[in-house]
């Protein structure tokens, strides 16, 4: 029981720190993810499911060749980073539902505490963890693809000017 309580406290502290760090470093991405979550929640959830299903299969396929092994490790680390960032994005979304006019760190902090309270309830914790992982992964993937498309289009415009 002591070890379980200690692990929960460590998980609590790490989610709070990660949520606040993301709120301070990427406020525009968090705000865009809230817009995605409110306007198109099913597309975000579908993106999360597809990412969680397809990425491990892609990693397994990459591991079948000698050349793909380093790429599989890179994709695996990126997939792990996306999964770790999924909870802070969902936490910010939850915080923005309750405190829409507060600052990003306050919304992230409130959302992280609410998410962690859901993780304490015995049966609800499994459902909350699965939903937060799927939905948060979808939000992170949608934000990353949007940022990539914006950067790629501005790069193409710069190349056309020169």
TORRO-256167 format. One line per field, with one value per residue (C-alpha): residue number from 1; x, y, z negated; residue in three letters. Coordinates in steps of 0.25 Angstrom, whole numbers, always signed. Example, Ala and Ser with C-alpha at 12.3 -4.5 7.8 and 13.67 -1.06 7.14 Angstrom:
2
nr: c(1, 2)
c1: c(+49, +55)
c2: c(-18, -4)
c3: c(-31, -29)
rest: c(ALA, SER)
END
This chain:
162
nr: c(1, 2, 3, 4, 5, 6, 7, 8, 9, 10, 11, 12, 13, 14, 15, 16, 17, 18, 19, 20, 21, 22, 23, 24, 25, 26, 27, 28, 29, 30, 31, 32, 33, 34, 35, 36, 37, 38, 39, 40, 41, 42, 43, 44, 45, 46, 47, 48, 49, 50, 51, 52, 53, 54, 55, 56, 57, 58, 59, 60, 61, 62, 63, 64, 65, 66, 67, 68, 69, 70, 71, 72, 73, 74, 75, 76, 77, 78, 79, 80, 81, 82, 83, 84, 85, 86, 87, 88, 89, 90, 91, 92, 93, 94, 95, 96, 97, 98, 99, 100, 101, 102, 103, 104, 105, 106, 107, 108, 109, 110, 111, 112, 113, 114, 115, 116, 117, 118, 119, 120, 121, 122, 123, 124, 125, 126, 127, 128, 129, 130, 131, 132, 133, 134, 135, 136, 137, 138, 139, 140, 141, 142, 143, 144, 145, 146, 147, 148, 149, 150, 151, 152, 153, 154, 155, 156, 157, 158, 159, 160, 161, 162)
c1: c(+0, +11, +18, +5, +3, +17, +16, +3, +9, +21, +10, +3, +15, +20, +7, +6, +20, +18, +5, +10, +23, +14, +5, +17, +25, +13, +1, -3, -3, -11, -21, -22, -24, -36, -42, -40, -46, -58, -61, -57, -56, -58, -47, -38, -42, -41, -27, -23, -28, -21, -8, -9, -12, -3, +9, +13, +10, +19, +30, +29, +30, +42, +49, +48, +60, +74, +72, +59, +64, +70, +57, +49, +55, +54, +39, +37, +43, +34, +22, +26, +27, +13, +7, +14, +8, -6, -9, -5, -13, -26, -23, -23, -36, -43, -38, -43, -56, -57, -49, -49, -45, -33, -18, -12, -5, -17, -25, -15, -13, -28, -30, -18, -24, -37, -31, -23, -36, -42, -30, -33, -47, -45, -53, -54, -38, -37, -48, -42, -28, -32, -40, -30, -19, -27, -33, -20, -12, -21, -20, -5, -4, -14, -6, +7, +2, -4, +9, +17, +7, +9, +24, +24, +16, +24, +37, +31, +27, +41, +47, +38, +42, +57)
c2: c(+0, +9, +7, +9, +22, +26, +23, +31, +43, +42, +41, +53, +62, +58, +61, +74, +78, +74, +81, +94, +92, +90, +102, +111, +107, +104, +112, +114, +99, +97, +107, +101, +87, +92, +98, +84, +77, +86, +86, +73, +63, +50, +54, +56, +43, +35, +41, +36, +22, +22, +26, +16, +5, +8, +13, +0, -8, +2, +0, -15, -14, -5, -15, -26, -19, -16, -2, +1, -2, +11, +18, +9, +14, +28, +26, +19, +30, +40, +31, +31, +46, +47, +38, +45, +59, +53, +55, +70, +73, +66, +73, +86, +83, +79, +92, +101, +95, +99, +112, +117, +131, +128, +127, +115, +110, +111, +103, +93, +92, +91, +80, +72, +72, +68, +57, +52, +51, +43, +33, +31, +25, +10, +7, +21, +21, +11, +18, +31, +27, +20, +32, +42, +34, +33, +47, +53, +46, +50, +65, +64, +58, +68, +80, +74, +71, +86, +92, +83, +87, +102, +101, +93, +103, +115, +108, +106, +121, +125, +115, +121, +135, +132)
c3: c(+0, -3, +10, +18, +10, +13, +28, +28, +22, +32, +43, +38, +37, +50, +57, +50, +54, +69, +70, +65, +73, +86, +82, +80, +93, +103, +99, +114, +116, +104, +108, +122, +116, +108, +121, +128, +115, +115, +130, +135, +123, +131, +141, +130, +124, +137, +139, +125, +128, +142, +136, +124, +134, +146, +139, +132, +145, +152, +142, +143, +158, +157, +148, +158, +166, +162, +168, +161, +147, +144, +150, +141, +129, +133, +136, +123, +115, +122, +120, +105, +105, +111, +101, +89, +95, +96, +82, +81, +93, +87, +74, +81, +88, +75, +68, +80, +78, +64, +65, +79, +76, +67, +71, +78, +65, +56, +66, +68, +53, +50, +61, +56, +42, +48, +56, +45, +36, +47, +47, +32, +33, +35, +48, +53, +54, +65, +73, +71, +74, +87, +91, +87, +95, +107, +108, +103, +113, +124, +120, +120, +133, +139, +133, +138, +153, +153, +149, +159, +170, +166, +166, +179, +186, +181, +186, +200, +200, +197, +207, +218, +215, +217)
rest: c(UNK, UNK, UNK, UNK, UNK, UNK, UNK, UNK, UNK, UNK, UNK, UNK, UNK, UNK, UNK, UNK, UNK, UNK, UNK, UNK, UNK, UNK, UNK, UNK, UNK, UNK, UNK, UNK, UNK, UNK, UNK, UNK, UNK, UNK, UNK, UNK, UNK, UNK, UNK, UNK, UNK, UNK, UNK, UNK, UNK, UNK, UNK, UNK, UNK, UNK, UNK, UNK, UNK, UNK, UNK, UNK, UNK, UNK, UNK, UNK, UNK, UNK, UNK, UNK, UNK, UNK, UNK, UNK, UNK, UNK, UNK, UNK, UNK, UNK, UNK, UNK, UNK, UNK, UNK, UNK, UNK, UNK, UNK, UNK, UNK, UNK, UNK, UNK, UNK, UNK, UNK, UNK, UNK, UNK, UNK, UNK, UNK, UNK, UNK, UNK, UNK, UNK, UNK, UNK, UNK, UNK, UNK, UNK, UNK, UNK, UNK, UNK, UNK, UNK, UNK, UNK, UNK, UNK, UNK, UNK, UNK, UNK, UNK, UNK, UNK, UNK, UNK, UNK, UNK, UNK, UNK, UNK, UNK, UNK, UNK, UNK, UNK, UNK, UNK, UNK, UNK, UNK, UNK, UNK, UNK, UNK, UNK, UNK, UNK, UNK, UNK, UNK, UNK, UNK, UNK, UNK, UNK, UNK, UNK, UNK, UNK, UNK)
END
